[in-house]
């Protein structure tokens, strides 16, 4: 699957050759605040944990993976949009409910890039007749991500303990139905 450019942004599915970009993004404690409390990830974290996880859920035909987001005008890498089945790593995988996630450089916050990218990618994926929902999770106090979820037309479903091999977290779940 290819995602066409949106108004200001270009997209490309990321792979293990992009480890340096994942590392670069994860060095800002503000970016990592709602991921792991603000601790920058090491290159070992990227290579030993995140690249194997990325490889596990990437599926080009389905459009699953991390979509690199660049500013069209400058080709500057600014972040990524995650697409994978909900429950992928906790034995509750649901291929008809796609999880959307995002991580963007702090210098881009408040400019609408994450919303533009997530909406554009979701629209491209919505044509798949097996996709029935888009969902997203965030820590309850991550108001920035929750605002993006609402812009995407998602509604609050519940607060719960999200189980993941990397650690369990109390999160809010938002979802939108597309079928």
C-alpha positions as CSV (number, residue, x, y, z in Angstrom):
1,X,0.0,0.0,0.0
2,X,1.1,3.5,-0.8
3,X,-0.1,6.6,1.0
4,X,-0.3,9.6,-1.3
5,X,0.9,13.0,0.0
6,X,-1.5,15.2,1.9
7,X,-1.6,18.9,1.8
8,X,1.7,19.5,3.6
9,X,3.1,16.1,4.3
10,X,4.6,13.0,2.7
11,X,4.5,9.4,3.9
12,X,6.6,6.3,3.7
13,X,6.4,3.0,5.6
14,X,9.4,2.8,8.0
15,X,11.6,-0.3,8.5
16,X,14.8,-1.3,10.4
17,X,16.9,1.1,8.3
18,X,15.1,4.0,10.0
19,X,16.3,3.1,13.5
20,X,18.3,6.3,13.6
21,X,15.1,8.4,13.0
22,X,13.3,6.5,15.8
23,X,16.2,7.1,18.1
24,X,16.3,10.8,17.2
25,X,12.6,11.3,17.9
26,X,12.8,9.5,21.2
27,X,15.6,11.7,22.6
28,X,13.2,14.5,23.7
29,X,11.9,14.0,27.3
30,X,8.8,16.0,26.4
31,X,8.0,13.6,23.5
32,X,8.5,10.6,25.8
33,X,6.6,12.0,28.7
34,X,3.4,10.0,28.0
35,X,5.3,7.0,26.7
36,X,7.6,6.1,29.5
37,X,7.7,9.1,31.9
38,X,10.1,11.1,29.9
39,X,13.1,8.7,29.6
40,X,14.8,8.9,26.2
41,X,15.2,5.5,24.5
42,X,18.7,4.2,23.9
43,X,19.8,2.9,20.5
44,X,19.8,-0.6,22.2
45,X,16.1,0.0,23.1
46,X,15.4,0.8,19.5
47,X,17.3,-2.1,18.0
48,X,16.5,-4.8,20.5
49,X,12.8,-3.9,21.3
50,X,11.2,-1.5,18.9
51,X,12.6,-2.8,15.6
52,X,11.5,-6.4,16.3
53,X,8.1,-5.1,17.3
54,X,7.9,-3.0,14.2
55,X,8.8,-6.0,12.0
56,X,6.1,-8.1,13.8
57,X,3.2,-5.8,12.9
58,X,4.3,-4.3,9.6
59,X,2.2,-5.5,6.7
60,X,2.7,-3.4,3.5
61,X,-0.4,-4.9,1.8
62,X,-2.6,-4.0,4.7
63,X,-1.0,-0.6,5.4
64,X,0.1,-1.6,8.9
65,X,3.3,-0.3,10.3
66,X,4.9,3.1,11.2
67,X,4.3,5.7,8.5
68,X,7.1,8.1,8.5
69,X,5.8,11.7,8.2
70,X,7.9,14.4,6.5
71,X,7.2,18.0,5.7
72,X,6.8,18.2,1.9
73,X,8.5,21.5,1.4
74,X,11.7,20.6,3.3
75,X,11.6,16.7,3.4
76,X,12.2,17.1,7.2
77,X,11.3,14.0,9.3
78,X,8.9,15.1,11.9
79,X,7.3,11.9,13.3
80,X,5.3,8.9,12.6
81,X,1.8,7.4,12.5
82,X,1.4,3.9,13.9
83,X,-1.2,1.5,12.3
84,X,-1.7,-2.0,13.6
85,X,-4.5,-4.2,14.7
86,X,-5.8,-3.5,18.2
87,X,-4.5,-5.9,20.8
88,X,-1.6,-7.0,18.6
89,X,0.8,-7.7,21.4
90,X,-1.6,-9.0,24.1
91,X,-3.3,-12.0,22.4
92,X,-6.5,-9.9,21.8
93,X,-5.6,-9.1,18.2
94,X,-8.5,-7.7,16.2
95,X,-7.7,-7.1,12.5
96,X,-11.0,-5.2,11.9
97,X,-10.1,-2.6,14.6
98,X,-7.0,-0.7,13.6
99,X,-5.1,1.1,16.3
100,X,-3.8,4.6,15.3
101,X,-1.0,6.2,17.2
102,X,1.4,9.0,16.7
103,X,4.7,10.5,17.9
104,X,5.9,13.8,16.6
105,X,8.8,16.1,17.4
106,X,8.0,18.8,19.9
107,X,8.9,21.6,17.4
108,X,5.9,20.5,15.3
109,X,3.3,20.4,18.1
110,X,0.3,22.7,17.7
111,X,0.7,22.9,13.9
112,X,-1.9,20.3,13.1
113,X,0.6,17.8,11.5
114,X,-0.4,14.8,13.7
115,X,-4.1,15.4,13.0
116,X,-3.5,15.9,9.3
117,X,-1.3,12.8,9.0
118,X,-3.5,10.5,11.1
119,X,-6.7,11.6,9.3
120,X,-5.1,11.2,5.8
121,X,-3.7,7.7,6.6
122,X,-7.0,6.7,8.2
123,X,-8.9,7.7,5.0
124,X,-6.5,5.7,2.9
125,X,-7.0,2.6,5.1
126,X,-10.8,3.0,5.4
127,X,-11.3,1.7,1.9
128,X,-10.4,-1.8,3.1
129,X,-13.8,-3.5,3.6
130,X,-12.4,-5.6,6.5
131,X,-11.6,-2.5,8.6
132,X,-14.6,-1.6,10.8
133,X,-13.1,0.7,13.4
134,X,-10.2,3.0,14.2
135,X,-9.1,3.1,17.8
136,X,-6.5,4.9,19.8
137,X,-5.2,4.8,23.4
138,X,-3.5,7.4,25.6
139,X,-2.7,8.0,29.2
140,X,-5.7,9.8,30.7
141,X,-3.7,13.1,31.2
142,X,-2.3,13.2,27.7
143,X,-4.7,16.0,26.5
144,X,-2.8,16.5,23.3
145,X,-3.3,13.0,22.0
146,X,-6.9,12.9,23.2
147,X,-7.6,16.2,21.3
148,X,-6.2,14.4,18.1
149,X,-8.5,11.5,18.8
150,X,-11.5,13.8,19.0
151,X,-10.5,15.6,15.8
152,X,-10.5,12.2,14.1
153,X,-14.1,11.7,15.2
154,X,-13.3,9.2,17.9
155,X,-15.4,9.0,21.0
156,X,-14.5,7.9,24.5
157,X,-15.1,4.2,25.1
158,X,-13.6,3.4,28.4
159,X,-10.6,3.7,30.8
160,X,-8.8,0.5,31.5
161,X,-5.5,-1.3,32.1
162,X,-3.8,-1.8,28.7
163,X,-1.8,-5.0,28.8
164,X,1.5,-5.0,26.9
165,X,4.7,-7.1,27.2
166,X,6.6,-3.8,27.7
167,X,4.4,-2.9,30.7
168,X,0.8,-2.4,31.6
169,X,-0.7,1.1,31.7
170,X,-3.9,2.8,32.7
171,X,-5.2,4.3,29.5
172,X,-8.3,5.8,27.9
173,X,-9.7,4.2,24.7
174,X,-11.3,6.2,22.0
175,X,-12.9,4.7,18.8
176,X,-14.7,5.5,15.7
177,X,-16.8,3.2,13.6
178,X,-16.3,3.3,9.8
179,X,-18.7,0.5,8.8
